[in-house]
Amino acid sequence: TTGVGISSYGGNLYDGIVARTSDSLNTFLQTYASDSLLLSPHNTSKLNANLMKTLQEDETKAIAQIHQSSNKLCLVRVLLHAFKEGSFEDGAVVCAPTLADLSLLKSGCNEGEKGRVTIPQSSVTSYFQEQHSGTWELNVPEDTQSHRWPIGFVTTGFVRGSKKLTAEALCDAVLLGRLREEQWREKDVKRRKKEIYVLVRNLRSCAYRLALATIVLEQQEGSIDDVHCL
């Protein structure tokens, strides 16, 4: 089974797939992923030694390595739950948090700006810029300290009035795997969450909200009643 190709009326937007099944994700990882990632439903035995060494030596290098994805893009469907509070809208951007972000947002410190992760208000409307070709380009702000690398986007926002607030998103599988490796570093097996911490920012907002992301794969193409959560 192969993933769903990503294309537009004018041809391919970029070289990639949406992996909807376990088989299509495994095929991608075996073919294109340059290192071992904690994503494969059939192989989650150990962390990549080189990345673990990098994480232990220098967090800045680790974040840089998170940004380096495969040339071929593989998106996976993800369910998002707000860690504490927040409502995620259609089109919201999903980003990679730093370890400092997680410490701040999980600590319960939410009084004033010191307890938030934000971008400047002036960057909200200019973060993504439409090009003459009709495509959109990421405009990295000059204040790189507030920049968090985008790894996906919300396709279905929270349904207001629903008791269970869950949003759906498409995210880069390789970057999710590297985030999981980073977040599992030096943690006892019993303390490792299956969910991956991510940041979500609604397009009209300057604030990032902490969320828990669960990768959802179908066992067979079109089999929505038989899913596998990673």
N, C-alpha and C positions, 0 to 999 in steps of 0.2 A: 504494500500500500504506500502510495506517495502522498505528500502533502498537497495543499492547494496552492497553486502558483499565484504570485502577486503581480497583477498587471492592470493596465488601463486601456482605454480605447485607442490610445496612441502607441501602445506597446508596453513593454515591461517598465515599471517605475524603478525597480531595482531587482537584482538577482536574488530571489529568495522565495520561501514557501511559508505557509501556515501549517504547522504540524498538528493535525487533529487527532492522530492515533499514536499509540505507543510505538508501533512499528516504524511510522514515518519519522518520529523523533529519533529513535535509535539509528535509523539509516543515516540521518543527517549527522548525528554525533560521530558515528564511525567513519563517515566520509570526509567531513569538513572540520570537526573540532580538533585543534592541535594538542589539547591536553585532556586529562581525565576530569570529567565534571560530575557533580552529584545531581544528575538529572535523569540518567538512564533508569527506566523501571526494572531492568534486568542486571544492572551493575552499579551498585552504590557501596562498594566494598571499602574504598579508601580515598583519602584526599590526595590531590596532586602535590608531590613532595616539593617541587620547585616553588609553587605558589605559597605553600605553607611557610617555606623558608623566607620568602619575600615578605609575607605578612608579619612574621616575627621580627624581621629586621627593620622594616620601614613601612609605616602605614601609607605614606605618600606614594611610594612605589606600587603598593597594592591597589590603591585607588586608580592609578594610571593603568594598571594591568586590567582592571575591571572595564575600563573604557575601550580596550582593544578587543573587538569582537572579530569573528570570522568574516572574510570578505563576502561570503554568501550568508544572507540573513535568514534566520529561522525564527518565526514568531510562534508562540504558543498561547492558548486561551488560559486566562487567569481569573480567578474569583478574588475580589478584594473586600475585606472587612476593615472598617475603621478601628484603629487600636483603642481609642477612647471616644473620640467624637469627630464629627465632620461628615459632610454629605458630598459625594463625588458625582460630578455631572458628566454628561456625554462630552467626549473630546478632551477631558482632563488629561494632563500629562503625568505619566508615571516615571519617577526618577530614582536613581541609586543614592541611598543615604550614606553618609560617612559614619564611622563608629561613634564620633562625637555627637552626631545628630541623634543616634539611638539613645545614647546616654542621657542627653538633654530631654528628649521627648518622652522617654519612658520613666523619667524620674518623678513625674508629677508636678514639676515646676512649670506652671502655666500662667504666672502672673506677669503681665506686661510683655514688652518685646524681648526681654532676656530669656523667656521661656519658649520662644518661637523660632522657627527656621523660615526665613522669608527671602524674597528678592525685592529690590527697590521698586517702588510703585511705578517709576518711570520705565521700568523694563517690561511691565506686564503686557503692554500693547505692541512692543517691538521684539518680543522674544522669538517669534516666528515671523518671517517676512516672505510674502509671496513673490516669486520670480516671474519674469516675462514668459517663461515656458509653462507657467501654471502650477509649477511645483512650489513647495514651501521649504525654506531654508532656515536652519537654526542660527539665530544671531546670538552668539555667546557674549554676555555683557562684559564690560571692562572690569567690573567688580567681580573677579572670578571667585572670591570667597563665598559669594551668595549663590554661585552657579552649582546646580546639581545635574549630573548627566542624565538626559532622557533615555529610558529603556523601553518605553511603550506608551500606549494611550488607552483611555477608557472608551469602550464601544457602547456600553449600556450602563447608564448611571443609576443611582439609587432610585427606586420607585417610592415616591412620597406616600406615606400612609401605611406602607408595608411594615409588618412587625420585625422581619428579618432584613436588615439593610445590607444588601450585597450588590456590588457592582461587578461588571465584566470588563476585561481589558485584554488587549493583545500585547505581549511583551517579548523582547529578545531572549530566546532560550539560553544562549551562551552567557549573557550578562546575568541572568537570574542564577545560573549555576555558579558563577564566580561570586555573586553576592552571598549565596548560601555557604560557600566555602569560607568566605571571610567571617560570616556571622557565627559559624560553628567553631571557629578557631579557639583552641584551648578550653572548650566547653565539654563537660562530662556528657556522655552519650544520653543519659536520662534528661539532661537539661536542654538538649537540642530540639528546637521546634521544627516541625515539618514545614510550617509556613515560613515564607521569606519576608523580612521587613523591607518595605519600600516607602517612598514618599509619593504623595499624590497632590497635585496642585491644579485647581480649577483654573481655566484660562483667564478668567476675569479677576482672579485673586492673586495676592502677592504672598500668601501663606502656604507652606507645605504642611500636609497632614500625614501623620504616620499611619500606615496600613499594613495588614497582614495579607500576603499574596499566596494563593494555593493554585498550583498548576493542575489543570483538568484535561485529561486525554480520554478519548473514546477507545474502547477495546477494539472495535471495528468501525470502519467508515460508516457514519450515519447511525450508529448505535448509541443514541443519547441516553438510553436507560442503563447502559453498561459502561460506566466511566471509571477511570483510574486517576486518583489524586496523588500528586507528588509533593 
